[in-house]
């Protein structure tokens, strides 16, 4: 075991954890006044749900055994997880690995809520998220990071383009389509300061999210952090430029969202590409992110409340595909299209399509099961109009 690597992974785990309260603030600032506190409440609640699910069964499904689709049940309740040695040829103990990986399902599930918050029943959401973490997230993590089907195919995902962003974004979109439009779907961010504070917490947490995925305090971790820094900055500037060209104004919420869009796009590539490629990916991410929450959303007419699909689903897809273009064998050990290996791009396309189908079909089925177990997914028009801050939290605006 290496004490430096262990310290870095533990710090990174804490950084990834802080992303979820950050997302709560970010979403709260973007959301509706009548659901301000509820919008922040739900991601915090998911910290509890996702953590317990990971401890009980999620980690075992994701990283136990060697199945193509899912692991086994040898590590239920963290059984047989060593806190002093590694069985995965790492320089950190299995317990630290389980801890770090356990932060990812929390933020992934929290992202989903941005698509439907304010019009989905809390009981139904709790049941759905629990099922989704077990049936969708954990097997997908195994297929990508547990040497399962997609890893064997040769697709790469450094820190979660498919596992986190595409899966959560597509899930949010499907739920939004199933639930339907808000009765009043036009609103402005109610707390821009929350957007900035929450975005900043997401941003700093993302350094642990990406650089911590090296699972060691080494050169790849440094590269991933530098690439994350550069891509987010480039995307922020590009978003601001596009917003000004299209709307003749630049907003704080906009450029903060631009930084997040860059973070999403670089996530699958952070340890595989050179810094110049990270800048290019960030610039593309800024354009794609803005287009995702404006042109794409307006063209297809879906109601993705806080743009979980527009930023995470579309951005994660673009990032995964660009990883197949810019991956540099001299840096990350994997050659992409620009290194003469077109095969990687093909594998990335297959991984993206597989993730989209799994998340979409799985979400539809689990939503139907949720309605049978818990309650209708959607609030009544009267309940929606009143808002969850009054309905559940007894807070008067």
C-alpha positions in Angstrom: 0.0 0.0 0.0 1.1 3.5 -0.8 0.2 6.2 1.8 0.4 9.0 -0.7 -2.0 7.3 -3.1 -4.3 6.4 -0.2 -4.4 10.0 1.0 -5.2 11.3 -2.4 -8.0 8.9 -3.0 -9.5 9.6 0.4 -9.4 13.4 -0.3 -10.9 12.8 -3.7 -13.7 10.8 -2.2 -14.5 13.7 0.1 -14.4 16.1 -2.9 -16.8 13.9 -4.9 -19.2 13.8 -1.9 -19.3 17.6 -1.7 -20.5 17.7 -5.3 -24.0 16.6 -4.3 -24.7 19.4 -1.8 -23.2 21.6 -4.5 -25.6 20.3 -7.0 -28.4 20.9 -4.5 -27.5 24.6 -4.4 -27.0 24.8 -8.2 -30.4 23.2 -8.9 -32.0 25.3 -6.2 -30.8 28.5 -7.7 -32.0 27.5 -11.1 -35.4 26.2 -10.1 -38.8 27.6 -9.2 -39.4 29.7 -6.1 -42.3 27.4 -5.0 -39.9 24.4 -5.0 -36.7 26.1 -3.9 -36.1 24.2 -0.7 -37.5 21.0 -2.1 -35.2 21.2 -5.0 -32.2 21.3 -2.6 -33.8 18.7 -0.3 -34.0 15.9 -2.8 -30.2 15.6 -3.7 -29.4 15.7 0.0 -31.9 12.9 0.6 -30.2 10.9 -2.1 -26.9 11.0 -0.2 -28.6 8.8 2.3 -30.4 6.5 -0.2 -27.5 5.9 -2.5 -25.0 5.4 0.3 -27.0 2.7 1.9 -27.8 1.0 -1.4 -24.1 1.0 -2.3 -23.2 -0.5 1.1 -26.0 -3.2 1.0 -25.7 -4.4 -2.6 -24.5 -1.8 -5.1 -20.7 -2.3 -4.6 -21.0 -6.0 -4.8 -23.0 -5.9 -8.1 -20.6 -3.3 -9.6 -17.2 -4.7 -8.5 -17.7 -8.2 -7.2 -16.9 -11.1 -9.5 -16.2 -11.2 -13.2 -19.5 -11.4 -15.0 -20.1 -9.7 -18.3 -23.2 -7.8 -17.2 -22.9 -7.6 -13.4 -20.8 -8.8 -10.5 -21.8 -11.2 -7.8 -23.1 -10.9 -4.2 -19.8 -11.7 -2.4 -19.5 -8.2 -1.0 -23.0 -7.5 0.3 -22.7 -5.2 3.4 -19.0 -4.7 2.4 -18.4 -8.4 3.3 -14.9 -9.5 2.4 -13.8 -6.0 1.6 -10.3 -5.5 3.0 -9.4 -2.2 4.6 -5.7 -3.0 4.6 -4.9 -4.7 1.3 -5.9 -4.7 -2.4 -7.3 -7.5 -4.4 -7.4 -5.3 -7.5 -3.7 -4.7 -8.1 -4.0 -1.2 -6.7 -1.8 0.7 -4.2 -4.8 1.4 -2.0 -6.9 -1.0 0.0 -10.2 -2.3 -1.3 -12.1 -0.3 1.3 -10.7 3.0 0.0 -11.7 1.9 -3.6 -15.2 1.0 -2.4 -15.5 4.4 -0.6 -14.3 6.4 -3.6 -16.5 4.5 -6.1 -19.5 4.9 -3.7 -19.5 8.6 -4.1 -20.4 8.3 -7.8 -23.8 6.8 -7.6 -24.8 9.6 -5.2 -24.1 12.4 -7.6 -25.4 10.3 -10.6 -28.8 9.8 -9.0 -29.0 13.4 -7.8 -28.4 14.6 -11.4 -31.5 12.8 -12.6 -33.8 14.8 -10.3 -33.1 18.0 -12.2 -35.3 16.8 -15.1 -38.5 16.3 -13.1 -38.2 18.1 -9.7 -41.4 19.9 -8.7 -43.7 17.6 -10.6 -42.8 14.1 -9.4 -44.1 12.5 -6.2 -41.4 12.2 -3.5 -42.5 8.6 -2.6 -42.3 7.5 -6.2 -38.9 9.2 -6.6 -37.5 7.4 -3.6 -38.6 4.0 -4.9 -37.5 4.7 -8.5 -34.0 5.9 -7.5 -33.5 2.9 -5.2 -34.4 0.5 -8.0 -32.4 2.5 -10.6 -29.2 2.4 -8.6 -29.5 -1.4 -8.3 -30.7 -2.3 -11.8 -29.1 0.3 -14.0 -26.2 2.1 -12.3 -24.4 -0.8 -10.6 -24.4 -3.1 -13.6 -23.3 -0.3 -15.9 -20.5 0.5 -13.6 -19.5 -3.1 -13.7 -19.6 -3.3 -17.5 -17.4 -0.2 -17.8 -15.1 -0.2 -14.7 -15.4 -3.8 -13.5 -14.0 -5.5 -16.6 -17.5 -6.3 -17.8 -19.0 -6.2 -21.3 -18.1 -2.7 -22.4 -14.6 -2.8 -21.0 -14.0 -6.1 -22.8 -15.2 -4.4 -26.0 -12.4 -1.9 -25.6 -14.5 1.2 -24.9 -12.9 3.6 -22.4 -14.4 6.0 -19.9 -11.9 7.6 -17.5 -14.4 9.0 -14.9 -18.0 8.6 -16.0 -19.1 9.9 -19.4 -21.3 6.8 -19.9 -21.7 5.6 -16.3 -22.6 8.9 -14.8 -23.6 11.5 -17.4 -25.2 9.7 -20.2 -27.1 7.3 -17.9 -28.4 10.1 -15.6 -29.2 12.5 -18.5 -31.1 9.9 -20.6 -32.9 8.7 -17.4 -34.0 12.3 -16.7 -35.3 12.8 -20.2 -37.3 9.6 -20.2 -38.9 10.4 -16.9 -39.7 13.9 -18.1 -41.4 12.5 -21.2 -43.4 10.0 -19.1 -44.5 12.6 -16.6 -45.2 15.4 -19.1 -44.8 19.1 -19.1 -45.1 21.5 -16.2 -48.3 23.5 -16.2 -46.1 26.6 -16.0 -42.8 25.8 -17.6 -41.2 29.2 -18.0 -39.2 30.7 -15.1 -36.0 32.5 -14.5 -33.3 31.4 -12.0 -34.5 32.5 -8.6 -31.2 32.6 -6.7 -28.2 33.3 -9.1 -25.9 33.4 -6.0 -26.9 29.8 -5.2 -26.1 28.9 -8.8 -22.6 30.3 -8.4 -21.9 28.8 -5.0 -23.3 25.4 -6.0 -21.5 25.5 -9.3 -18.2 26.3 -7.5 -18.7 23.3 -5.2 -19.4 21.1 -8.2 -16.3 22.5 -9.9 -13.9 21.9 -7.1 -15.4 18.5 -6.4 -15.0 17.6 -10.0 -11.2 17.9 -9.6 -11.5 14.9 -7.2 -14.1 13.3 -9.5 -11.7 13.2 -12.5 -8.2 13.3 -11.0 -9.1 10.9 -8.2 -10.2 8.4 -10.9 -6.5 7.8 -11.5 -6.7 6.0 -8.1 -3.2 7.1 -7.3 -1.2 10.3 -6.7 0.6 10.1 -10.0 1.2 11.7 -13.4 -2.2 10.6 -14.7 -3.9 12.3 -11.8 -2.0 15.5 -12.6 -3.0 15.2 -16.3 -6.6 14.6 -15.4 -6.7 17.6 -13.1 -5.0 19.9 -15.6 -7.4 18.7 -18.4 -10.4 19.3 -16.2 -9.3 22.8 -15.3 -8.6 23.7 -19.0 -11.7 22.2 -20.5 -14.0 23.9 -18.0 -12.4 27.3 -18.5 -12.6 27.0 -22.3 -16.3 25.9 -22.1 -17.1 28.8 -19.8 -15.7 31.3 -22.3 -17.3 29.7 -25.3 -20.7 29.5 -23.6 -20.5 33.2 -22.7 -19.6 34.1 -26.3 -22.4 32.0 -27.8 -24.9 33.4 -25.2 -23.9 36.9 -26.2 -24.1 36.3 -29.9 -27.5 34.7 -29.6 -29.1 36.8 -26.9 -27.0 39.9 -26.7 -26.4 39.3 -23.0 -24.2 37.2 -20.8 -25.5 35.8 -17.5 -23.9 34.5 -14.4 -26.0 31.3 -14.4 -25.1 30.9 -18.1 -21.3 31.0 -17.8 -21.5 28.8 -14.6 -23.5 26.3 -16.6 -20.9 26.6 -19.3 -18.2 25.6 -16.9 -20.2 22.6 -15.9 -20.8 21.6 -19.5 -17.0 21.6 -20.0 -16.5 19.4 -17.0 -19.1 16.9 -18.3 -17.4 16.7 -21.7 -13.9 16.2 -20.4 -14.9 13.6 -17.8 -14.6 10.4 -20.0 -11.3 11.7 -21.5 -9.5 13.3 -18.6 -6.7 10.8 -18.3 -6.5 9.9 -22.0 -6.0 13.2 -23.9 -3.4 15.9 -24.0 -4.1 19.4 -22.6 -4.5 21.0 -26.1 -7.3 18.4 -26.8 -8.9 19.2 -23.5 -9.2 22.9 -24.6 -10.7 21.9 -27.9 -13.2 19.5 -26.1 -14.1 22.3 -23.7 -14.8 24.7 -26.6 -17.0 22.1 -28.2 -18.6 21.4 -24.9 -19.6 25.1 -24.4 -21.3 25.2 -27.8 -23.0 21.8 -27.3 -24.1 22.6 -23.8 -25.8 25.9 -24.8 -27.4 24.3 -27.8 -28.6 21.4 -25.7 -30.6 23.6 -23.4 -31.9 25.9 -26.1 -32.2 24.7 -29.7 -32.4 21.0 -29.0 -34.8 21.4 -26.1 -37.0 23.8 -28.0 -36.9 21.8 -31.3 -38.1 18.6 -29.7 -40.4 20.2 -27.1 -39.6 18.2 -24.0 -39.7 19.7 -20.5 -36.3 19.0 -18.9 -36.8 21.2 -16.0 -33.2 22.0 -15.0 -31.5 20.6 -18.2 -30.1 17.4 -16.8 -30.3 15.9 -20.3 -29.2 19.0 -22.1 -26.0 19.3 -20.2 -25.3 15.8 -18.9 -26.9 13.5 -21.4 -25.8 15.4 -24.5 -22.5 16.5 -23.0 -21.6 13.1 -21.8 -22.4 11.6 -25.3 -20.2 14.2 -27.0 -17.4 13.7 -24.5 -17.5 9.9 -24.9 -17.3 10.2 -28.7 -14.6 12.9 -28.6 -12.6 10.6 -26.4 -12.5 8.2 -29.3 -11.1 11.0 -31.5 -8.5 12.6 -29.2 -7.2 9.7 -27.0 -3.4 9.9 -27.2 -1.5 6.7 -26.8 1.6 8.5 -25.7 -0.3 10.0 -22.7 -3.0 7.6 -21.6 -1.9 4.4 -23.4 -4.9 4.3 -25.7 -4.9 5.5 -29.3 -7.8 7.3 -30.8 -8.7 8.5 -34.3 -6.1 11.2 -34.5 -3.5 8.6 -33.6 -4.6 6.5 -36.5 -7.0 4.1 -34.6 -10.5 4.5 -36.0 -11.6 1.4 -34.1 -11.7 3.2 -30.8 -14.3 5.7 -32.1 -16.4 2.7 -33.2 -16.2 1.2 -29.8 -17.1 4.5 -28.2 -20.2 4.7 -30.5 -21.3 1.2 -29.5 -20.8 2.0 -25.8 -22.8 5.2 -26.1 -25.7 3.5 -27.9 -25.7 0.6 -25.4 -25.8 3.1 -22.5 -28.6 5.1 -24.0 -30.7 2.0 -24.7 -30.0 0.5 -21.3 -30.9 3.7 -19.5 -34.0 4.5 -21.6 -35.5 1.1 -21.6 -34.6 0.4 -18.0 -36.0 3.7 -16.8 -39.3 3.1 -18.6 -39.7 -0.3 -17.0 -38.6 0.8 -13.6 -41.0 3.8 -13.7 -43.9 1.5 -14.5 -42.9 -0.8 -11.6 -42.6 2.2 -9.3 -46.1 3.3 -10.1 -47.3 -0.2 -9.2 -45.4 -0.2 -5.9 -45.6 3.4 -4.7 -47.9 5.9 -6.3 -48.5 7.7 -9.6 -45.3 9.4 -10.6 -46.8 12.9 -11.1 -48.4 15.3 -8.7 -51.9 16.5 -9.3 -52.2 19.9 -11.0 -53.4 21.4 -7.7 -50.4 19.9 -5.8 -48.0 21.1 -8.5 -49.4 24.6 -8.4 -49.0 24.8 -4.6 -45.4 23.5 -4.7 -43.6 21.0 -2.6 -42.1 23.7 -0.2 -45.6 24.0 1.2 -46.8 20.4 0.6 -44.0 18.6 2.3 -41.7 21.1 4.1 -44.3 23.6 5.4 -42.3 26.5 4.2 -44.2 29.6 3.0 -42.5 31.7 0.4 
